[in-house]
Amino acid sequence: MSGRILLVLATISLFHAAYSAYEYLSRLKALGKPEEFLPLNIVYESVFALILGTLGASLNAPPLKDITWASEMRKRTIDEMDSRLGFANFHTRGKSFLAPPPTGGL
């Protein structure tokens, strides 16, 4: 629950920082000075929203699953895991590939 609250606060803070930057830059454009940097409070608010959003997303994430072989074998049997061929036998096909070509016409 606290993760969702942090995400909402981060979103609101980021939208407020974007709106403040837009208003500041439009005011500079109206005054004819569009080459100034953003004020530090807008930059700080954006960084704060980023940190808050990262923290909220981390707290809102589902718990991690165990990915070890033992946890996989708890769900399956050995027959499901080892259902491949033990070995492949190419002996029967090899005779036809390695035999000399037949003599005679078609």
VMD Tcl script that builds the backbone (N, CA, C; Angstrom):
set m [mol new atoms 318]
animate dup $m
set s [atomselect $m all]
$s set {name element resname resid chain x y z} {
  {N N MET 1 A 0.818 -1.198 0.000}
  {CA C MET 1 A 0.000 0.000 0.000}
  {C C MET 1 A 0.856 1.254 0.000}
  {N N SER 2 A 1.944 1.240 0.791}
  {CA C SER 2 A 2.788 2.433 0.843}
  {C C SER 2 A 3.515 2.657 -0.485}
  {N N GLY 3 A 3.779 1.562 -1.223}
  {CA C GLY 3 A 4.409 1.707 -2.531}
  {C C GLY 3 A 3.536 2.461 -3.509}
  {N N ARG 4 A 2.246 2.166 -3.481}
  {CA C ARG 4 A 1.318 2.871 -4.384}
  {C C ARG 4 A 1.196 4.341 -4.016}
  {N N ILE 5 A 1.187 4.623 -2.720}
  {CA C ILE 5 A 1.115 6.024 -2.281}
  {C C ILE 5 A 2.355 6.784 -2.744}
  {N N LEU 6 A 3.525 6.157 -2.613}
  {CA C LEU 6 A 4.755 6.807 -3.068}
  {C C LEU 6 A 4.748 7.017 -4.578}
  {N N LEU 7 A 4.206 6.058 -5.320}
  {CA C LEU 7 A 4.117 6.225 -6.777}
  {C C LEU 7 A 3.190 7.370 -7.166}
  {N N VAL 8 A 2.079 7.493 -6.464}
  {CA C VAL 8 A 1.149 8.593 -6.748}
  {C C VAL 8 A 1.805 9.931 -6.415}
  {N N LEU 9 A 2.475 10.002 -5.268}
  {CA C LEU 9 A 3.164 11.243 -4.906}
  {C C LEU 9 A 4.278 11.590 -5.900}
  {N N ALA 10 A 4.997 10.582 -6.362}
  {CA C ALA 10 A 6.058 10.822 -7.350}
  {C C ALA 10 A 5.475 11.328 -8.663}
  {N N THR 11 A 4.347 10.761 -9.071}
  {CA C THR 11 A 3.711 11.203 -10.317}
  {C C THR 11 A 3.223 12.643 -10.208}
  {N N ILE 12 A 2.597 12.962 -9.098}
  {CA C ILE 12 A 2.122 14.335 -8.899}
  {C C ILE 12 A 3.293 15.305 -8.847}
  {N N SER 13 A 4.350 14.926 -8.159}
  {CA C SER 13 A 5.529 15.789 -8.061}
  {C C SER 13 A 6.195 15.985 -9.419}
  {N N LEU 14 A 6.255 14.920 -10.216}
  {CA C LEU 14 A 6.863 15.041 -11.542}
  {C C LEU 14 A 6.010 15.907 -12.471}
  {N N PHE 15 A 4.703 15.754 -12.407}
  {CA C PHE 15 A 3.829 16.616 -13.207}
  {C C PHE 15 A 3.950 18.078 -12.772}
  {N N HIS 16 A 4.077 18.295 -11.476}
  {CA C HIS 16 A 4.236 19.672 -10.992}
  {C C HIS 16 A 5.560 20.264 -11.458}
  {N N ALA 17 A 6.622 19.470 -11.436}
  {CA C ALA 17 A 7.916 19.954 -11.915}
  {C C ALA 17 A 7.868 20.258 -13.413}
  {N N ALA 18 A 7.195 19.421 -14.165}
  {CA C ALA 18 A 7.077 19.656 -15.609}
  {C C ALA 18 A 6.261 20.918 -15.885}
  {N N TYR 19 A 5.173 21.113 -15.146}
  {CA C TYR 19 A 4.358 22.311 -15.319}
  {C C TYR 19 A 5.148 23.561 -14.915}
  {N N SER 20 A 5.893 23.478 -13.832}
  {CA C SER 20 A 6.697 24.621 -13.397}
  {C C SER 20 A 7.772 24.966 -14.430}
  {N N ALA 21 A 8.390 23.934 -15.013}
  {CA C ALA 21 A 9.402 24.178 -16.041}
  {C C ALA 21 A 8.772 24.813 -17.274}
  {N N TYR 22 A 7.597 24.333 -17.658}
  {CA C TYR 22 A 6.901 24.912 -18.804}
  {C C TYR 22 A 6.561 26.382 -18.552}
  {N N GLU 23 A 6.019 26.677 -17.386}
  {CA C GLU 23 A 5.664 28.061 -17.059}
  {C C GLU 23 A 6.902 28.959 -17.017}
  {N N TYR 24 A 7.985 28.466 -16.433}
  {CA C TYR 24 A 9.206 29.258 -16.332}
  {C C TYR 24 A 9.781 29.553 -17.715}
  {N N LEU 25 A 9.827 28.522 -18.561}
  {CA C LEU 25 A 10.397 28.728 -19.898}
  {C C LEU 25 A 9.491 29.590 -20.780}
  {N N SER 26 A 8.184 29.478 -20.615}
  {CA C SER 26 A 7.297 30.342 -21.402}
  {C C SER 26 A 7.406 31.789 -20.936}
  {N N ARG 27 A 7.625 32.003 -19.642}
  {CA C ARG 27 A 7.817 33.366 -19.143}
  {C C ARG 27 A 9.139 33.947 -19.668}
  {N N LEU 28 A 10.186 33.122 -19.705}
  {CA C LEU 28 A 11.460 33.591 -20.265}
  {C C LEU 28 A 11.325 33.921 -21.750}
  {N N LYS 29 A 10.570 33.105 -22.460}
  {CA C LYS 29 A 10.377 33.360 -23.889}
  {C C LYS 29 A 9.616 34.658 -24.111}
  {N N ALA 30 A 8.653 34.943 -23.258}
  {CA C ALA 30 A 7.890 36.180 -23.378}
  {C C ALA 30 A 8.767 37.399 -23.070}
  {N N LEU 31 A 9.732 37.224 -22.160}
  {CA C LEU 31 A 10.636 38.323 -21.833}
  {C C LEU 31 A 11.796 38.456 -22.817}
  {N N GLY 32 A 11.957 37.468 -23.682}
  {CA C GLY 32 A 13.019 37.532 -24.681}
  {C C GLY 32 A 14.353 36.994 -24.164}
  {N N LYS 33 A 14.373 36.165 -23.137}
  {CA C LYS 33 A 15.608 35.581 -22.617}
  {C C LYS 33 A 15.482 34.051 -22.556}
  {N N PRO 34 A 15.397 33.361 -23.675}
  {CA C PRO 34 A 15.165 31.915 -23.635}
  {C C PRO 34 A 16.413 31.068 -23.371}
  {N N GLU 35 A 17.564 31.691 -23.080}
  {CA C GLU 35 A 18.795 30.918 -22.948}
  {C C GLU 35 A 19.224 30.707 -21.505}
  {N N GLU 36 A 18.350 30.918 -20.540}
  {CA C GLU 36 A 18.711 30.693 -19.145}
  {C C GLU 36 A 18.396 29.261 -18.735}
  {N N PHE 37 A 19.072 28.797 -17.681}
  {CA C PHE 37 A 18.842 27.456 -17.167}
  {C C PHE 37 A 17.602 27.426 -16.281}
  {N N LEU 38 A 17.116 26.226 -16.025}
  {CA C LEU 38 A 15.990 26.064 -15.106}
  {C C LEU 38 A 16.451 26.369 -13.683}
  {N N PRO 39 A 15.570 26.883 -12.861}
  {CA C PRO 39 A 15.937 27.107 -11.460}
  {C C PRO 39 A 16.228 25.781 -10.755}
  {N N LEU 40 A 17.049 25.833 -9.728}
  {CA C LEU 40 A 17.446 24.618 -9.038}
  {C C LEU 40 A 16.293 23.952 -8.309}
  {N N ASN 41 A 15.304 24.721 -7.869}
  {CA C ASN 41 A 14.190 24.078 -7.163}
  {C C ASN 41 A 13.384 23.163 -8.083}
  {N N ILE 42 A 13.289 23.495 -9.378}
  {CA C ILE 42 A 12.603 22.624 -10.328}
  {C C ILE 42 A 13.433 21.368 -10.579}
  {N N VAL 43 A 14.739 21.528 -10.672}
  {CA C VAL 43 A 15.620 20.376 -10.870}
  {C C VAL 43 A 15.572 19.465 -9.643}
  {N N TYR 44 A 15.616 20.049 -8.454}
  {CA C TYR 44 A 15.552 19.264 -7.219}
  {C C TYR 44 A 14.219 18.520 -7.104}
  {N N GLU 45 A 13.141 19.168 -7.505}
  {CA C GLU 45 A 11.836 18.521 -7.452}
  {C C GLU 45 A 11.770 17.346 -8.416}
  {N N SER 46 A 12.375 17.484 -9.585}
  {CA C SER 46 A 12.389 16.390 -10.555}
  {C C SER 46 A 13.204 15.207 -10.044}
  {N N VAL 47 A 14.366 15.488 -9.459}
  {CA C VAL 47 A 15.206 14.416 -8.919}
  {C C VAL 47 A 14.500 13.744 -7.734}
  {N N PHE 48 A 13.855 14.535 -6.895}
  {CA C PHE 48 A 13.100 13.985 -5.770}
  {C C PHE 48 A 11.981 13.078 -6.268}
  {N N ALA 49 A 11.287 13.483 -7.330}
  {CA C ALA 49 A 10.210 12.659 -7.890}
  {C C ALA 49 A 10.774 11.361 -8.463}
  {N N LEU 50 A 11.951 11.421 -9.071}
  {CA C LEU 50 A 12.575 10.217 -9.608}
  {C C LEU 50 A 12.931 9.239 -8.490}
  {N N ILE 51 A 13.531 9.751 -7.427}
  {CA C ILE 51 A 13.894 8.890 -6.292}
  {C C ILE 51 A 12.650 8.322 -5.630}
  {N N LEU 52 A 11.639 9.159 -5.456}
  {CA C LEU 52 A 10.388 8.711 -4.844}
  {C C LEU 52 A 9.700 7.652 -5.706}
  {N N GLY 53 A 9.724 7.831 -7.013}
  {CA C GLY 53 A 9.124 6.849 -7.917}
  {C C GLY 53 A 9.869 5.532 -7.922}
  {N N THR 54 A 11.199 5.591 -7.860}
  {CA C THR 54 A 11.991 4.369 -7.804}
  {C C THR 54 A 11.716 3.598 -6.516}
  {N N LEU 55 A 11.658 4.313 -5.416}
  {CA C LEU 55 A 11.361 3.686 -4.136}
  {C C LEU 55 A 9.947 3.104 -4.127}
  {N N GLY 56 A 8.989 3.838 -4.662}
  {CA C GLY 56 A 7.611 3.347 -4.720}
  {C C GLY 56 A 7.468 2.124 -5.605}
  {N N ALA 57 A 8.174 2.107 -6.737}
  {CA C ALA 57 A 8.112 0.941 -7.620}
  {C C ALA 57 A 8.764 -0.273 -6.966}
  {N N SER 58 A 9.820 -0.053 -6.212}
  {CA C SER 58 A 10.478 -1.163 -5.512}
  {C C SER 58 A 9.585 -1.742 -4.429}
  {N N LEU 59 A 8.886 -0.881 -3.706}
  {CA C LEU 59 A 8.006 -1.372 -2.648}
  {C C LEU 59 A 6.723 -1.991 -3.200}
  {N N ASN 60 A 6.325 -1.599 -4.394}
  {CA C ASN 60 A 5.094 -2.085 -5.009}
  {C C ASN 60 A 5.306 -3.386 -5.780}
  {N N ALA 61 A 6.539 -3.792 -6.008}
  {CA C ALA 61 A 6.838 -4.982 -6.799}
  {C C ALA 61 A 6.441 -6.250 -6.040}
  {N N PRO 62 A 6.032 -7.289 -6.763}
  {CA C PRO 62 A 5.700 -8.546 -6.095}
  {C C PRO 62 A 6.961 -9.206 -5.551}
  {N N PRO 63 A 6.810 -10.127 -4.603}
  {CA C PRO 63 A 8.000 -10.790 -4.052}
  {C C PRO 63 A 8.712 -11.622 -5.117}
  {N N LEU 64 A 10.021 -11.734 -4.982}
  {CA C LEU 64 A 10.810 -12.476 -5.958}
  {C C LEU 64 A 10.581 -13.971 -5.799}
  {N N LYS 65 A 10.683 -14.684 -6.895}
  {CA C LYS 65 A 10.503 -16.132 -6.870}
  {C C LYS 65 A 11.866 -16.808 -6.798}
  {N N ASP 66 A 11.890 -17.962 -6.171}
  {CA C ASP 66 A 13.124 -18.735 -6.058}
  {C C ASP 66 A 13.403 -19.402 -7.401}
  {N N ILE 67 A 14.615 -19.287 -7.910}
  {CA C ILE 67 A 14.930 -19.834 -9.220}
  {C C ILE 67 A 15.993 -20.932 -9.151}
  {N N THR 68 A 16.112 -21.592 -8.031}
  {CA C THR 68 A 17.104 -22.653 -7.905}
  {C C THR 68 A 16.556 -23.954 -8.479}
  {N N TRP 69 A 17.440 -24.919 -8.684}
  {CA C TRP 69 A 17.054 -26.226 -9.189}
  {C C TRP 69 A 16.138 -26.939 -8.194}
  {N N ALA 70 A 16.415 -26.775 -6.907}
  {CA C ALA 70 A 15.600 -27.436 -5.886}
  {C C ALA 70 A 14.165 -26.919 -5.908}
  {N N SER 71 A 13.983 -25.622 -6.085}
  {CA C SER 71 A 12.618 -25.083 -6.128}
  {C C SER 71 A 11.894 -25.534 -7.392}
  {N N GLU 72 A 12.601 -25.725 -8.479}
  {CA C GLU 72 A 11.973 -26.210 -9.704}
  {C C GLU 72 A 11.569 -27.674 -9.553}
  {N N MET 73 A 12.381 -28.449 -8.872}
  {CA C MET 73 A 12.083 -29.862 -8.703}
  {C C MET 73 A 10.942 -30.096 -7.705}
  {N N ARG 74 A 10.637 -29.110 -6.857}
  {CA C ARG 74 A 9.477 -29.237 -5.974}
  {C C ARG 74 A 8.182 -29.237 -6.774}
  {N N LYS 75 A 8.186 -28.563 -7.932}
  {CA C LYS 75 A 6.983 -28.467 -8.755}
  {C C LYS 75 A 6.871 -29.584 -9.789}
  {N N ARG 76 A 7.983 -30.226 -10.157}
  {CA C ARG 76 A 7.984 -31.216 -11.231}
  {C C ARG 76 A 8.576 -32.536 -10.749}
  {N N THR 77 A 8.372 -33.562 -11.554}
  {CA C THR 77 A 8.990 -34.852 -11.256}
  {C C THR 77 A 10.212 -35.018 -12.142}
  {N N ILE 78 A 11.001 -36.023 -11.845}
  {CA C ILE 78 A 12.206 -36.255 -12.641}
  {C C ILE 78 A 11.844 -36.720 -14.047}
  {N N ASP 79 A 10.690 -37.378 -14.193}
  {CA C ASP 79 A 10.262 -37.820 -15.525}
  {C C ASP 79 A 9.941 -36.644 -16.440}
  {N N GLU 80 A 9.415 -35.572 -15.888}
  {CA C GLU 80 A 9.124 -34.388 -16.701}
  {C C GLU 80 A 10.408 -33.646 -17.066}
  {N N MET 81 A 11.366 -33.672 -16.191}
  {CA C MET 81 A 12.598 -32.918 -16.439}
  {C C MET 81 A 13.547 -33.676 -17.358}
  {N N ASP 82 A 13.578 -35.002 -17.281}
  {CA C ASP 82 A 14.544 -35.783 -18.040}
  {C C ASP 82 A 13.817 -36.629 -19.078}
  {N N SER 83 A 13.009 -36.010 -19.901}
  {CA C SER 83 A 12.222 -36.755 -20.882}
  {C C SER 83 A 12.832 -36.670 -22.281}
  {N N ARG 84 A 14.106 -36.436 -22.376}
  {CA C ARG 84 A 14.754 -36.386 -23.686}
  {C C ARG 84 A 15.425 -37.717 -23.987}
  {N N LEU 85 A 15.891 -37.873 -25.192}
  {CA C LEU 85 A 16.609 -39.085 -25.560}
  {C C LEU 85 A 17.922 -39.159 -24.804}
  {N N GLY 86 A 18.287 -40.337 -24.406}
  {CA C GLY 86 A 19.562 -40.504 -23.712}
  {C C GLY 86 A 20.734 -40.288 -24.664}
  {N N PHE 87 A 20.619 -40.802 -25.880}
  {CA C PHE 87 A 21.637 -40.607 -26.898}
  {C C PHE 87 A 20.975 -40.768 -28.255}
  {N N ALA 88 A 21.607 -40.266 -29.259}
  {CA C ALA 88 A 21.073 -40.394 -30.613}
  {C C ALA 88 A 21.905 -41.420 -31.372}
  {N N ASN 89 A 21.283 -42.243 -32.130}
  {CA C ASN 89 A 21.963 -43.295 -32.873}
  {C C ASN 89 A 21.932 -42.935 -34.351}
  {N N PHE 90 A 23.091 -42.607 -34.884}
  {CA C PHE 90 A 23.203 -42.260 -36.304}
  {C C PHE 90 A 23.819 -43.395 -37.102}
  {N N HIS 91 A 23.942 -44.553 -36.504}
  {CA C HIS 91 A 24.615 -45.664 -37.157}
  {C C HIS 91 A 23.861 -46.127 -38.400}
  {N N THR 92 A 22.546 -46.187 -38.372}
  {CA C THR 92 A 21.790 -46.693 -39.513}
  {C C THR 92 A 21.836 -45.729 -40.686}
  {N N ARG 93 A 21.831 -44.432 -40.420}
  {CA C ARG 93 A 21.888 -43.457 -41.494}
  {C C ARG 93 A 23.298 -43.323 -42.057}
  {N N GLY 94 A 24.271 -43.581 -41.217}
  {CA C GLY 94 A 25.654 -43.436 -41.662}
  {C C GLY 94 A 26.033 -44.389 -42.770}
  {N N LYS 95 A 25.420 -45.564 -42.800}
  {CA C LYS 95 A 25.744 -46.539 -43.844}
  {C C LYS 95 A 25.366 -45.999 -45.216}
  {N N SER 96 A 24.240 -45.349 -45.321}
  {CA C SER 96 A 23.817 -44.851 -46.626}
  {C C SER 96 A 24.603 -43.608 -47.042}
  {N N PHE 97 A 25.065 -42.824 -46.070}
  {CA C PHE 97 A 25.848 -41.636 -46.419}
  {C C PHE 97 A 27.271 -41.985 -46.818}
  {N N LEU 98 A 27.837 -42.984 -46.190}
  {CA C LEU 98 A 29.233 -43.316 -46.439}
  {C C LEU 98 A 29.418 -44.383 -47.506}
  {N N ALA 99 A 28.358 -44.970 -48.012}
  {CA C ALA 99 A 28.459 -46.019 -49.034}
  {C C ALA 99 A 28.894 -45.399 -50.360}
  {N N PRO 100 A 29.622 -46.127 -51.142}
  {CA C PRO 100 A 30.001 -45.606 -52.474}
  {C C PRO 100 A 28.767 -45.467 -53.350}
  {N N PRO 101 A 28.793 -44.508 -54.258}
  {CA C PRO 101 A 27.622 -44.308 -55.129}
  {C C PRO 101 A 27.393 -45.539 -56.012}
  {N N PRO 102 A 26.121 -45.816 -56.300}
  {CA C PRO 102 A 25.832 -46.982 -57.137}
  {C C PRO 102 A 26.349 -46.767 -58.559}
  {N N THR 103 A 26.844 -47.814 -59.137}
  {CA C THR 103 A 27.342 -47.716 -60.489}
  {C C THR 103 A 26.221 -48.088 -61.468}
  {N N GLY 104 A 26.290 -47.559 -62.604}
  {CA C GLY 104 A 25.271 -47.878 -63.589}
  {C C GLY 104 A 24.424 -46.670 -63.901}
  {N N GLY 105 A 23.673 -46.767 -64.912}
  {CA C GLY 105 A 22.825 -45.665 -65.353}
  {C C GLY 105 A 21.476 -45.680 -64.688}
  {N N LEU 106 A 20.773 -44.646 -64.953}
  {CA C LEU 106 A 19.438 -44.524 -64.384}
  {C C LEU 106 A 18.448 -45.295 -65.137}
}
mol reanalyze $m
mol bondsrecalc $m
mol representation Tube
mol addrep $m
